[in-house]
Amino acid sequence: MDKVADYFGCMVFDDRVMKASLPGDVYATLKKTIDEGAQLDLSVANAVANAMKNWAIARGATHFTHWFQPLTGITAEKHDSFISPSSDGGVIMEFSGKELIKGEPDASSFPSGGLRATFEARGYTAWDPTSYAFIKGKTLYIPTAFCSFGGEALDKKTPLLRSMEALNRQALRILRLFGNNDVKCVRTSVGPEQEYFLIDKEMYEQRKDLIYTGRTLFGAKPPKGQELEDHYFGAIKPRVAAYMQELNEELWKLGVLAKTEHNEVAPAQHELAPIYSTTNVAADHNQLTMEVMQKLALKHGLVCLLHEKPFAGVNGSGKHNNWSMGTDTGVNLLSPGETPHENAQFLLFLCAVVKAVDDYQDLLRLSVATAGNDHRLGANEAPPAVVSIFLGDELTAILDAIEKDTPYNGGEKKTMKLGVDVLPHFPRDMTDRNRTSPFAFTGNKFEFRMLGSSNSISCANIMLNSAVAESLKIYADRLEGADDFNAALHDLIKETVKQHKRILFNGNGYDDSWIKEATEKRGLLNYRTTPDCMPHLLDAKNVRMLTSHGVYTESELASRCEIMLENYCKTVIIEANTMIDMARKEILPAVEAYASSVASAAAAKKALDPDISCGYEKSLVSKLSLLTSQIAEKTDELSAAVLNLSDCEDTKQEAYAIRDTVLPKMSELRAVADEAETITADSFWPFPTYGKLLFGVK
């Protein structure tokens, strides 16, 4: 393979390619569209389409697709070839500006949540010129938005772009008040860390639960898990290293800035982290990363699991969303500088985030809500379902001094003393990294740690961008009318700290006492499950805020609430039915067969020696017999609970019934089946155990 710098982005129609292949005036117009959101006329689109087609064909592409993100949680694509018939009976390769700008896929089978009638099938894809086209296989992929015939957003990209523009509008108002007139736009950027598991493909194919649901529904704890913490940052196994190397190469070709790779805490768990990108590009790149990860794993005889909790009893997988705001002039608005207590602009933007997170805890929580993530949040590897902010000691002290109108005397940079003369001394960071905090400040950005590994990052960033835009709007409305800007600014920051300090917590988020303090003393929300939080999307304050900034319409919000609850219900029902199938067709026959084998062995011993007691065999057969009865009983109870869901009147009622009845029945069935696994011989157990799955990749 050539040097990385030589092939990085070689499959991307990026700025370098556009500048080299487009006429100067066309390139300038396109850049204005990308940078400033200016309208793109058809003549420019035609020139871009022709250059894009020629570039793609030269690299072996035969087809193009409008690549979009429907509300299924994954991406979608419909491939069309470049060929058109010619008069002499042959074909020519064509691609017009009209085809670039707009596509018309069948929208009838995508979730709409009532945005369209059943008989209305038409939908449109619209080119997003801010996210570069790329080639995968022999197809040119064009990132697009997706909307209905009536113009309602049927995807995750459209509201994300709207939220970015909403924040841009309000941030510019604030910057103008500080005399920053050279800034043309403010963009949010994200670096999403992606955790995942790698298991052996042959073992995966022997487990229906992994195939149908992406997680293990049964599985006793192995003798060794993550107790020794010897996997975290450990030496990467050769088979995994070969996979990671090819993964990097493929992502780099696609312009994805894959930066860091390492072993995570749980056996078979790993992480990939990219360099920061503009938020909508980061969202596209993360979807692309997940696709490539899963495809390449198969090539290496592996399966990449992106479920939030594929194995009970060991760490699940998250996707830490590192979020910041920056200007087109290169200023990070969340960078404190050397003296943050004197940096009023930084403090105002910081307070805007604090206010946003406190005011819209519910939106941030529901933005990461899925059936899978419900198993992860509140466990020992993930933050709790209670949203709070970690700022670190220095920023907390600064805000405390502002609230009390007292001088801030701290802030000196402290040097880390490592106790070994040969090692260099270096300044300590302003904050530690609080791994238990859902929303932690980490120097010049916030790390939102609640996202699950399979989540699209679009949902969380839509809510975060929108909530911060609302804070900035409130600030701008007040400061623009102030007679004394500095006095008004001081009062505003002071009021924000006083009103929203309840959301600030620098301690251990895993501690039960914190959950009690957060909910009982501070009044913070604790939505443990998806059915608990998702209906709050339609609370009046949330609808007002999101519609006032043009991020969603009321009908789009109603559709998303319905779709997410429906997805939750369908996911758990599939899991329950898979458990029933595995229990009846695999686990019960296996345990019965083993019990029969033990009984036969006891009978044979008795035949040889009538005086032998066979106490071990009798006890084991008795235990196995009891467990088979319990497994059968719990399977029937789970089956009845699933059937009773048909009596529910709507999706919300069904979600509550699943939370309160089906999930507990699933846990009960699992408990007795896992106990049976611990006393059933390996040769009889019908599918690979946790020990084999977690330690099977060498």
C-alpha positions as CSV (number, residue, x, y, z in Angstrom):
1,M,0.0,0.0,0.0
2,D,1.2,3.5,-0.8
3,K,1.8,6.2,1.8
4,V,-1.4,7.2,3.6
5,A,-1.0,10.8,2.4
6,D,-1.0,9.6,-1.2
7,Y,-4.2,7.6,-1.0
8,F,-6.2,9.4,1.7
9,G,-9.5,10.5,0.2
10,C,-8.8,8.9,-3.1
11,M,-12.4,7.7,-3.3
12,V,-13.8,11.1,-2.4
13,F,-15.0,13.9,-4.7
14,D,-13.5,16.4,-2.2
15,D,-12.4,20.0,-2.4
16,R,-9.1,19.1,-4.1
17,V,-10.9,17.2,-6.9
18,M,-13.5,19.9,-7.4
19,K,-10.9,22.6,-7.6
20,A,-8.9,20.7,-10.2
21,S,-11.9,19.5,-12.3
22,L,-14.3,22.4,-12.3
23,P,-14.1,25.7,-14.1
24,G,-13.1,28.5,-11.8
25,D,-16.5,30.3,-11.7
26,V,-18.3,27.0,-11.1
27,Y,-16.0,26.1,-8.3
28,A,-16.4,29.5,-6.7
29,T,-20.2,29.3,-6.9
30,L,-20.2,25.8,-5.4
31,K,-17.9,26.9,-2.6
32,K,-20.3,29.7,-1.8
33,T,-23.1,27.2,-1.6
34,I,-21.1,24.9,0.7
35,D,-19.7,27.6,3.0
36,E,-22.5,30.1,3.1
37,G,-25.6,28.2,2.0
38,A,-26.1,30.1,-1.2
39,Q,-28.6,28.8,-3.8
40,L,-27.2,26.6,-6.5
41,D,-28.6,27.0,-10.0
42,L,-29.0,24.2,-12.5
43,S,-26.2,25.2,-14.8
44,V,-23.7,24.9,-12.0
45,A,-25.2,21.6,-10.9
46,N,-24.9,20.3,-14.5
47,A,-21.2,21.2,-14.5
48,V,-20.6,19.6,-11.1
49,A,-22.5,16.5,-12.2
50,N,-20.5,16.1,-15.4
51,A,-17.2,16.4,-13.5
52,M,-18.4,14.1,-10.8
53,K,-19.4,11.5,-13.4
54,N,-16.1,11.6,-15.2
55,W,-14.2,11.3,-12.0
56,A,-16.3,8.4,-10.8
57,I,-16.2,6.5,-14.1
58,A,-12.4,6.9,-14.3
59,R,-12.3,5.0,-10.9
60,G,-14.4,2.2,-12.1
61,A,-17.9,3.4,-11.1
62,T,-20.8,2.2,-13.2
63,H,-23.7,3.4,-11.0
64,F,-24.7,6.3,-8.7
65,T,-27.0,6.4,-5.7
66,H,-28.5,9.0,-3.5
67,W,-27.4,7.8,-0.1
68,F,-29.7,8.9,2.7
69,Q,-30.6,8.2,6.3
70,P,-34.3,7.2,6.8
71,L,-35.8,6.8,10.2
72,T,-34.8,3.1,10.3
73,G,-31.5,4.0,12.1
74,I,-29.4,2.8,9.1
75,T,-28.7,4.2,5.7
76,A,-30.5,3.5,2.4
77,E,-29.6,3.5,-1.2
78,K,-31.1,2.8,-4.7
79,H,-28.5,2.3,-7.5
80,D,-28.9,3.7,-11.0
81,S,-26.4,3.2,-13.8
82,F,-24.9,6.0,-15.7
83,I,-25.9,4.4,-19.0
84,S,-28.4,5.9,-21.5
85,P,-29.2,4.5,-24.9
86,S,-27.6,6.1,-28.0
87,S,-29.1,6.4,-31.5
88,D,-26.7,3.7,-32.9
89,G,-28.0,1.0,-30.5
90,G,-25.2,1.4,-28.0
91,V,-25.1,3.4,-24.8
92,I,-23.5,6.5,-23.5
93,M,-22.6,7.4,-19.9
94,E,-24.7,10.4,-18.7
95,F,-25.4,12.1,-15.4
96,S,-27.2,15.4,-15.2
97,G,-27.4,18.2,-12.7
98,K,-31.1,17.3,-12.2
99,E,-30.1,13.7,-11.3
100,L,-27.5,15.1,-9.0
101,I,-29.8,17.5,-7.2
102,K,-32.9,15.3,-6.8
103,G,-33.8,11.7,-6.8
104,E,-37.1,10.0,-6.4
105,P,-37.0,6.7,-4.5
106,D,-40.0,4.8,-3.4
107,A,-40.8,6.0,0.1
108,S,-43.7,3.7,0.8
109,S,-41.8,1.2,2.9
110,F,-39.9,3.6,5.1
111,P,-41.2,4.6,8.5
112,S,-43.2,7.8,8.4
113,G,-45.1,7.8,11.7
114,G,-48.3,9.0,9.9
115,L,-46.6,11.8,7.8
116,R,-48.1,10.2,4.7
117,A,-51.0,8.0,3.9
118,T,-50.4,4.3,3.2
119,F,-51.2,4.8,-0.5
120,E,-48.8,7.7,-0.9
121,A,-45.4,6.3,-2.0
122,R,-43.5,9.2,-3.4
123,G,-40.5,10.6,-1.7
124,Y,-37.5,12.8,-2.7
125,T,-33.8,12.8,-2.0
126,A,-32.0,16.1,-2.2
127,W,-28.2,16.5,-2.6
128,D,-26.3,17.8,0.4
129,P,-23.3,19.6,-1.2
130,T,-21.7,20.2,2.3
131,S,-20.9,16.4,2.5
132,Y,-18.6,15.1,-0.2
133,A,-19.7,12.4,-2.6
134,F,-17.6,9.2,-2.6
135,I,-17.1,5.9,-4.3
136,K,-17.8,2.5,-2.6
137,G,-17.4,-0.6,-4.8
138,K,-18.5,0.5,-8.3
139,T,-21.0,3.1,-7.1
140,L,-20.9,6.8,-6.7
141,Y,-22.5,7.7,-3.4
142,I,-24.2,11.1,-3.1
143,P,-25.1,12.1,0.5
144,T,-28.7,13.4,0.4
145,A,-31.6,14.5,2.5
146,F,-34.9,12.6,2.3
147,C,-38.4,14.1,2.4
148,S,-42.0,13.2,1.6
149,F,-44.0,14.4,-1.3
150,G,-45.4,17.1,1.0
151,G,-42.0,18.3,2.0
152,E,-41.8,16.8,5.5
153,A,-38.5,15.4,6.6
154,L,-38.4,11.6,6.5
155,D,-34.8,11.4,7.6
156,K,-32.2,12.4,10.2
157,K,-30.0,14.6,8.0
158,T,-32.6,17.3,7.3
159,P,-33.4,18.2,10.9
160,L,-29.6,18.0,11.7
161,L,-28.9,20.6,9.0
162,R,-31.7,22.7,10.3
163,S,-30.4,22.5,13.8
164,M,-26.9,23.5,12.7
165,E,-28.3,26.5,10.9
166,A,-30.4,27.5,13.9
167,L,-27.3,27.5,16.2
168,N,-25.4,29.4,13.5
169,R,-28.0,32.2,13.4
170,Q,-28.0,32.7,17.2
171,A,-24.3,32.3,17.7
172,L,-23.6,35.0,15.1
173,R,-25.9,37.4,17.0
174,I,-23.8,36.8,20.2
175,L,-20.5,37.2,18.4
176,R,-21.6,40.5,16.9
177,L,-22.3,41.8,20.4
178,F,-18.6,41.1,21.2
179,G,-17.5,43.0,18.1
180,N,-16.7,39.9,16.0
181,N,-17.9,41.1,12.7
182,D,-15.5,39.1,10.5
183,V,-17.1,35.7,11.4
184,K,-19.5,34.5,8.7
185,C,-20.7,31.3,10.2
186,V,-20.4,29.1,13.3
187,R,-20.3,25.4,12.9
188,T,-20.6,22.6,15.4
189,S,-18.1,19.8,15.1
190,V,-18.2,16.3,16.4
191,G,-15.7,13.4,17.0
192,P,-17.7,10.3,17.7
193,E,-15.8,7.5,19.4
194,Q,-17.2,4.1,18.2
195,E,-17.1,1.0,20.5
196,Y,-17.7,-2.5,19.1
197,F,-17.2,-6.2,19.7
198,L,-15.6,-8.7,17.3
199,I,-16.5,-12.4,17.6
200,D,-15.8,-15.4,15.4
201,K,-18.2,-15.7,12.5
202,E,-18.7,-19.5,12.8
203,M,-19.8,-19.1,16.4
204,Y,-22.1,-16.2,15.5
205,E,-23.9,-18.3,13.0
206,Q,-24.7,-20.9,15.6
207,R,-26.7,-18.4,17.7
208,K,-30.2,-17.3,16.7
209,D,-30.2,-14.5,19.2
210,L,-27.2,-12.8,17.7
211,I,-28.4,-13.3,14.1
212,Y,-31.9,-12.0,14.8
213,T,-31.3,-9.4,17.5
214,G,-27.6,-8.5,17.6
215,R,-27.3,-9.5,21.3
216,T,-27.2,-12.6,23.3
217,L,-30.5,-13.3,25.0
218,F,-29.1,-16.3,26.9
219,G,-25.7,-16.9,28.4
220,A,-24.2,-17.7,31.8
221,K,-21.3,-15.7,33.1
222,P,-18.0,-17.4,32.2
223,P,-15.3,-18.1,34.8
224,K,-13.4,-15.1,33.6
225,G,-14.8,-11.9,32.3
226,Q,-13.3,-8.4,32.6
227,E,-12.4,-8.7,36.3
228,L,-8.7,-8.4,35.8
229,E,-9.0,-5.4,33.5
230,D,-6.3,-6.9,31.4
231,H,-8.0,-6.3,28.0
232,Y,-8.2,-2.5,28.2
233,F,-5.4,-1.0,26.1
234,G,-3.8,-4.5,26.0
235,A,-1.8,-5.9,23.1
236,I,-4.1,-6.3,20.0
237,K,-4.4,-9.8,18.8
238,P,-3.0,-10.5,15.3
239,R,-6.4,-11.4,13.8
240,V,-7.9,-8.2,15.2
241,A,-4.9,-6.1,14.2
242,A,-5.2,-7.3,10.6
243,Y,-8.8,-6.3,10.6
244,M,-8.1,-2.9,12.1
245,Q,-5.3,-2.2,9.6
246,E,-7.6,-2.9,6.6
247,L,-10.4,-1.0,8.3
248,N,-8.2,2.1,8.6
249,E,-7.1,1.8,4.9
250,E,-10.7,1.6,3.6
251,L,-11.9,4.4,5.8
252,W,-8.9,6.6,4.8
253,K,-9.7,6.0,1.2
254,L,-13.2,7.3,1.9
255,G,-11.9,10.4,3.6
256,V,-12.9,9.3,7.1
257,L,-10.3,10.5,9.6
258,A,-9.9,7.3,11.6
259,K,-7.3,8.2,14.3
260,T,-7.3,6.0,17.3
261,E,-7.8,2.2,17.8
262,H,-7.5,0.1,21.0
263,N,-8.9,-2.7,23.1
264,E,-11.7,-1.7,25.3
265,V,-12.5,-3.0,28.8
266,A,-14.6,-6.1,28.0
267,P,-13.0,-9.1,26.3
268,A,-13.5,-9.0,22.5
269,Q,-14.4,-5.2,22.7
270,H,-12.6,-2.5,20.8
271,E,-12.8,1.2,19.9
272,L,-12.2,3.4,16.9
273,A,-12.1,7.2,17.2
274,P,-11.9,9.8,14.4
275,I,-10.6,13.3,14.2
276,Y,-13.4,15.9,14.5
277,S,-15.5,16.9,11.5
278,T,-18.4,19.3,10.9
279,T,-21.4,17.7,12.5
280,N,-23.3,16.6,9.4
281,V,-20.2,15.3,7.8
282,A,-19.3,13.4,11.1
283,A,-22.8,11.9,11.1
284,D,-22.3,10.7,7.5
285,H,-18.9,9.4,8.3
286,N,-20.0,7.5,11.4
287,Q,-22.8,5.8,9.4
288,L,-20.2,4.9,6.8
289,T,-17.8,3.7,9.4
290,M,-20.3,1.3,10.9
291,E,-21.1,-0.1,7.5
292,V,-17.5,-0.7,6.6
293,M,-16.7,-2.2,10.0
294,Q,-19.4,-4.8,9.6
295,K,-18.6,-5.6,6.0
296,L,-14.9,-6.0,6.5
297,A,-15.3,-8.1,9.6
298,L,-17.0,-10.8,7.5
299,K,-14.0,-10.8,5.2
300,H,-11.8,-11.6,8.2
301,G,-14.0,-14.4,9.4
302,L,-15.4,-12.2,12.1
303,V,-18.7,-10.5,13.0
304,C,-18.7,-6.9,14.3
305,L,-21.4,-6.4,16.9
306,L,-22.7,-2.8,17.3
307,H,-25.4,-3.6,19.8
308,E,-25.2,-1.5,23.0
309,K,-25.3,-4.6,25.3
310,P,-24.4,-7.8,23.4
311,F,-23.3,-9.6,26.5
312,A,-24.8,-9.4,30.0
313,G,-22.4,-9.0,32.8
314,V,-19.6,-7.3,30.8
315,N,-19.4,-3.7,29.5
316,G,-21.6,-2.7,26.7
317,S,-20.7,-0.4,23.9
318,G,-21.2,3.4,23.7
319,K,-20.5,6.1,21.2
320,H,-19.0,9.2,22.9
321,N,-20.1,12.3,21.1
322,N,-17.4,14.9,21.5
323,W,-19.1,18.2,20.6
324,S,-17.8,21.8,20.2
325,M,-18.6,25.1,18.4
326,G,-16.2,26.9,16.1
327,T,-16.1,29.9,13.8
328,D,-15.1,29.9,10.1
329,T,-12.1,32.0,11.3
330,G,-10.8,29.1,13.3
331,V,-11.8,30.1,16.9
332,N,-13.1,27.3,19.2
333,L,-15.9,29.0,21.2
334,L,-15.5,26.5,24.0
335,S,-11.8,27.0,24.4
336,P,-11.2,28.7,27.8
337,G,-7.8,30.2,27.0
338,E,-5.2,30.8,29.5
339,T,-7.4,32.8,31.9
340,P,-11.0,31.5,31.5
341,H,-12.3,33.7,34.3
342,E,-11.4,36.7,32.2
343,N,-12.8,35.3,29.0
344,A,-16.3,36.6,29.0
345,Q,-17.2,35.3,25.5
346,F,-16.1,31.8,26.5
347,L,-18.1,32.0,29.8
348,L,-21.2,33.1,28.0
349,F,-21.1,30.2,25.5
350,L,-20.3,27.8,28.3
351,C,-23.3,29.0,30.3
352,A,-25.5,28.7,27.1
353,V,-24.6,25.0,27.1
354,V,-25.2,24.6,30.8
355,K,-28.6,26.2,30.5
356,A,-29.5,24.2,27.4
357,V,-28.6,20.8,29.1
358,D,-30.6,21.7,32.2
359,D,-33.6,23.1,30.3
360,Y,-33.8,20.2,27.9
361,Q,-32.5,17.2,29.9
362,D,-35.5,15.2,28.6
363,L,-34.6,15.9,24.9
364,L,-31.0,14.8,25.4
365,R,-32.1,11.6,27.2
366,L,-34.7,10.6,24.6
367,S,-32.3,11.4,21.8
368,V,-30.3,8.3,22.8
369,A,-33.3,6.1,23.8
370,T,-33.5,2.7,22.3
371,A,-34.3,-0.8,23.5
372,G,-30.7,-1.7,23.4
373,N,-29.4,1.4,25.2
374,D,-31.9,0.9,28.0
375,H,-29.8,-2.2,29.0
376,R,-26.6,-0.1,29.0
377,L,-27.4,3.2,30.7
378,G,-26.9,3.0,34.4
379,A,-24.7,-0.1,34.2
380,N,-21.1,0.1,35.4
381,E,-19.7,1.0,32.0
382,A,-22.1,3.8,31.1
383,P,-23.4,7.0,32.7
384,P,-26.8,6.9,34.4
385,A,-30.0,7.9,32.8
386,V,-29.9,11.1,34.9
387,V,-28.4,13.9,32.8
388,S,-25.7,16.0,34.6
389,I,-22.7,18.1,33.6
390,F,-19.1,17.7,34.8
391,L,-17.0,20.9,34.5
392,G,-14.1,20.1,36.7
393,D,-12.8,22.0,39.7
394,E,-11.5,25.1,38.1
395,L,-14.5,26.0,35.9
396,T,-16.8,25.1,38.8
397,A,-14.9,27.4,41.1
398,I,-15.0,30.2,38.5
399,L,-18.8,30.0,38.1
400,D,-19.2,29.8,41.9
401,A,-17.2,33.0,42.2
402,I,-19.3,34.7,39.6
403,E,-22.5,33.6,41.3
404,K,-21.3,35.0,44.7
405,D,-19.6,38.1,43.2
406,T,-16.3,37.2,44.9
407,P,-12.8,37.4,43.3
408,Y,-11.5,34.3,41.7
409,N,-8.1,33.6,43.1
410,G,-7.4,30.2,41.6
411,G,-6.7,29.2,38.1
412,E,-2.9,28.9,38.1
413,K,-1.6,26.1,35.9
414,K,-0.4,23.1,37.9
415,T,2.4,21.0,36.7
416,M,2.2,17.2,36.9
417,K,5.1,15.8,38.9
418,L,5.8,12.2,37.9
419,G,8.5,11.5,40.5
420,V,11.0,10.4,37.9
421,D,13.6,13.0,36.9
422,V,14.1,11.6,33.3
423,L,10.4,12.1,32.5
424,P,9.3,15.5,31.4
425,H,7.0,17.7,33.5
426,F,3.9,19.0,31.7
427,P,1.0,21.1,32.6
428,R,-2.1,19.3,34.0
429,D,-5.3,19.7,32.0
430,M,-8.0,22.0,33.4
431,T,-10.3,19.1,34.0
432,D,-10.0,15.4,34.6
433,R,-12.1,13.0,32.4
434,N,-15.1,12.0,34.5
435,R,-16.1,8.7,32.8
436,T,-19.3,8.5,34.9
437,S,-20.7,11.9,33.7
438,P,-23.3,11.9,30.9
439,F,-22.1,15.3,29.7
440,A,-18.5,16.2,30.6
441,F,-16.3,19.2,29.7
442,T,-12.9,17.9,28.5
443,G,-10.8,21.0,27.9
444,N,-12.3,22.6,24.8
445,K,-15.4,20.5,24.1
446,F,-18.2,18.5,25.8
447,E,-18.3,14.7,25.7
448,F,-21.9,13.4,25.6
449,R,-21.4,9.8,26.7
450,M,-25.0,8.5,26.7
451,L,-25.2,7.5,23.1
452,G,-25.3,3.8,22.4
453,S,-22.9,2.2,19.9
454,S,-25.6,1.6,17.2
455,N,-27.2,5.1,17.5
456,S,-27.0,7.6,14.7
457,I,-25.2,10.6,16.1
458,S,-27.7,12.8,14.3
459,C,-30.4,12.5,16.9
460,A,-28.3,13.6,19.9
461,N,-26.7,16.5,17.9
462,I,-30.1,17.7,16.6
463,M,-31.3,18.2,20.2
464,L,-28.0,19.6,21.5
465,N,-27.7,22.1,18.7
466,S,-31.3,23.2,19.1
467,A,-31.2,23.5,22.8
468,V,-28.0,25.6,22.7
469,A,-29.5,27.7,19.9
470,E,-32.4,28.4,22.2
471,S,-30.1,29.5,25.1
472,L,-28.2,31.8,22.7
473,K,-31.4,33.3,21.4
474,I,-32.6,34.2,24.9
475,Y,-29.2,35.7,25.6
476,A,-29.1,37.7,22.4
477,D,-32.6,39.0,22.9
478,R,-31.6,40.3,26.3
479,L,-28.2,41.6,25.5
480,E,-29.1,43.4,22.3
481,G,-31.5,45.6,24.2
482,A,-29.2,46.3,27.1
483,D,-28.1,49.9,27.9
484,D,-24.9,48.6,29.5
485,F,-23.6,45.5,27.7
486,N,-20.9,44.6,30.3
487,A,-23.2,44.9,33.2
488,A,-26.0,43.0,31.5
489,L,-23.5,40.3,30.5
490,H,-22.3,39.9,34.1
491,D,-25.8,39.7,35.4
492,L,-26.8,37.2,32.7
493,I,-23.9,34.8,33.5
494,K,-24.6,35.2,37.2
495,E,-28.3,34.4,36.8
496,T,-27.5,31.4,34.6
497,V,-25.2,29.9,37.2
498,K,-27.7,30.4,40.0
499,Q,-30.6,29.0,38.1
500,H,-28.9,26.0,36.5
501,K,-26.2,25.0,39.0
502,R,-28.3,21.9,39.9
503,I,-27.2,20.3,36.7
504,L,-23.5,20.6,37.6
505,F,-22.0,17.5,39.4
506,N,-18.3,16.6,39.5
507,G,-18.6,13.4,41.6
508,N,-19.3,9.7,40.9
509,G,-22.3,9.3,38.7
510,Y,-22.4,5.5,39.5
511,D,-23.0,6.1,43.2
512,D,-26.6,5.4,44.3
513,S,-26.5,8.4,46.6
514,W,-26.1,10.6,43.6
515,I,-29.2,9.3,41.9
516,K,-31.1,10.0,45.1
517,E,-29.7,13.5,45.5
518,A,-30.3,14.2,41.8
519,T,-33.9,13.3,41.8
520,E,-35.1,14.1,45.3
521,K,-33.0,17.2,46.1
522,R,-32.1,18.7,42.8
523,G,-35.2,17.8,40.8
524,L,-33.4,16.3,37.9
525,L,-35.1,13.8,35.6
526,N,-34.5,10.0,35.8
527,Y,-36.1,8.4,32.7
528,R,-34.8,4.8,33.0
529,T,-36.4,3.4,29.8
530,T,-37.5,4.4,26.3
531,P,-41.2,4.4,27.2
532,D,-40.4,6.6,30.2
533,C,-38.8,9.4,28.1
534,M,-40.0,9.2,24.5
535,P,-43.5,10.6,25.0
536,H,-41.9,13.8,26.4
537,L,-40.8,14.7,22.9
538,L,-44.3,16.1,22.5
539,D,-44.3,18.2,25.7
540,A,-45.4,21.7,25.0
541,K,-42.0,23.3,25.9
542,N,-40.1,21.0,23.6
543,V,-42.5,21.4,20.7
544,R,-42.4,25.1,21.0
545,M,-38.6,25.3,21.1
546,L,-38.0,22.9,18.2
547,T,-40.6,24.4,15.9
548,S,-39.7,28.0,16.7
549,H,-36.2,27.3,15.4
550,G,-37.5,25.5,12.3
551,V,-35.8,22.2,13.3
552,Y,-39.0,20.2,13.2
553,T,-42.7,20.8,12.4
554,E,-45.3,19.6,14.9
555,S,-46.3,16.7,12.5
556,E,-42.6,15.7,12.1
557,L,-42.3,15.5,15.9
558,A,-45.4,13.5,16.3
559,S,-44.2,11.1,13.6
560,R,-40.8,10.6,15.3
561,C,-42.4,9.9,18.7
562,E,-44.6,7.2,17.1
563,I,-41.7,5.7,15.1
564,M,-39.3,5.5,18.0
565,L,-41.9,3.8,20.3
566,E,-42.9,1.5,17.5
567,N,-39.3,0.6,16.9
568,Y,-38.9,-0.1,20.7
569,C,-41.9,-2.4,20.7
570,K,-40.9,-4.3,17.5
571,T,-37.3,-4.7,18.8
572,V,-38.4,-6.3,22.1
573,I,-41.1,-8.4,20.5
574,I,-38.5,-9.9,18.1
575,E,-36.2,-10.6,21.1
576,A,-39.0,-12.2,23.0
577,N,-40.0,-14.4,20.1
578,T,-36.4,-15.4,19.6
579,M,-36.1,-16.4,23.2
580,I,-39.2,-18.5,22.9
581,D,-37.9,-20.2,19.8
582,M,-34.5,-20.9,21.3
583,A,-35.9,-22.2,24.5
584,R,-38.4,-24.6,22.9
585,K,-36.3,-25.8,20.0
586,E,-32.8,-25.8,21.4
587,I,-32.4,-25.3,25.1
588,L,-35.2,-27.6,26.4
589,P,-34.2,-30.5,24.0
590,A,-30.5,-30.1,25.0
591,V,-31.2,-30.2,28.8
592,E,-33.6,-33.1,28.4
593,A,-31.1,-35.0,26.3
594,Y,-28.4,-34.4,28.9
595,A,-30.7,-35.5,31.8
596,S,-31.5,-38.6,29.9
597,S,-27.9,-39.3,29.3
598,V,-27.1,-38.9,33.0
599,A,-30.0,-41.1,33.9
600,S,-28.8,-43.8,31.5
601,A,-25.3,-43.6,33.0
602,A,-26.8,-44.1,36.4
603,A,-28.9,-47.1,35.3
604,A,-25.8,-48.6,33.7
605,K,-23.8,-48.2,37.0
606,K,-26.7,-49.8,38.9
607,A,-26.7,-52.7,36.5
608,L,-23.0,-53.3,37.2
609,D,-23.3,-52.7,41.0
610,P,-26.9,-52.8,42.5
611,D,-25.5,-51.4,45.8
612,I,-24.0,-48.2,44.3
613,S,-25.9,-45.1,45.4
614,C,-25.6,-43.0,42.2
615,G,-26.3,-39.9,44.4
616,Y,-24.5,-37.5,42.1
617,E,-26.5,-38.6,39.1
618,K,-29.9,-38.6,41.0
619,S,-29.2,-35.1,42.3
620,L,-28.2,-33.8,38.9
621,V,-31.1,-35.4,37.1
622,S,-33.5,-33.9,39.7
623,K,-32.0,-30.4,39.2
624,L,-32.2,-30.7,35.5
625,S,-35.7,-32.0,35.6
626,L,-36.8,-29.1,37.8
627,L,-35.1,-26.6,35.5
628,T,-36.7,-28.0,32.4
629,S,-40.1,-27.6,34.0
630,Q,-39.2,-24.0,35.0
631,I,-37.9,-23.2,31.5
632,A,-41.0,-24.6,29.9
633,E,-43.2,-22.7,32.4
634,K,-41.4,-19.4,31.9
635,T,-41.4,-19.8,28.1
636,D,-45.2,-20.3,28.2
637,E,-45.6,-17.2,30.4
638,L,-43.4,-15.1,28.1
639,S,-45.4,-16.4,25.1
640,A,-48.7,-15.4,26.8
641,A,-47.3,-11.9,27.6
642,V,-46.4,-11.3,24.0
643,L,-49.8,-12.5,22.8
644,N,-51.5,-10.1,25.3
645,L,-49.9,-7.2,23.6
646,S,-52.5,-7.4,20.8
647,D,-55.0,-6.0,23.4
648,C,-53.1,-2.7,23.6
649,E,-54.9,0.3,22.1
650,D,-51.9,2.2,20.8
651,T,-48.2,2.2,20.6
652,K,-47.6,4.0,23.9
653,Q,-49.7,1.5,25.8
654,E,-47.9,-1.4,24.1
655,A,-44.5,0.1,25.0
656,Y,-45.6,0.4,28.7
657,A,-46.8,-3.2,28.6
658,I,-43.5,-4.4,27.2
659,R,-41.6,-2.5,29.8
660,D,-43.7,-3.8,32.7
661,T,-44.6,-7.3,31.6
662,V,-42.6,-8.7,28.7
663,L,-39.1,-7.6,29.7
664,P,-39.5,-9.0,33.3
665,K,-40.8,-12.3,31.8
666,M,-37.7,-12.4,29.5
667,S,-35.4,-11.9,32.5
668,E,-37.2,-14.7,34.4
669,L,-36.8,-17.1,31.5
670,R,-33.2,-16.2,31.0
671,A,-32.4,-16.8,34.7
672,V,-33.5,-20.4,34.7
673,A,-32.0,-21.1,31.3
674,D,-28.6,-19.7,32.3
675,E,-28.7,-21.8,35.5
676,A,-29.4,-24.9,33.4
677,E,-26.3,-24.0,31.2
678,T,-24.1,-24.0,34.2
679,I,-24.8,-27.7,35.0
680,T,-25.3,-29.0,31.4
681,A,-22.3,-30.7,29.8
682,D,-20.6,-28.5,27.1
683,S,-21.1,-31.3,24.5
684,F,-24.9,-31.0,25.0
685,W,-25.3,-27.2,25.1
686,P,-26.7,-26.2,21.7
687,F,-24.8,-23.0,21.0
688,P,-21.5,-21.4,21.9
689,T,-21.2,-20.1,25.4
690,Y,-20.0,-16.7,26.6
691,G,-16.6,-18.0,27.3
692,K,-16.2,-19.2,23.7
693,L,-17.6,-16.1,22.2
694,L,-15.6,-13.6,24.3
695,F,-12.3,-15.4,24.1
696,G,-12.7,-17.2,20.7
697,V,-10.8,-14.7,18.5
698,K,-7.0,-15.2,18.7
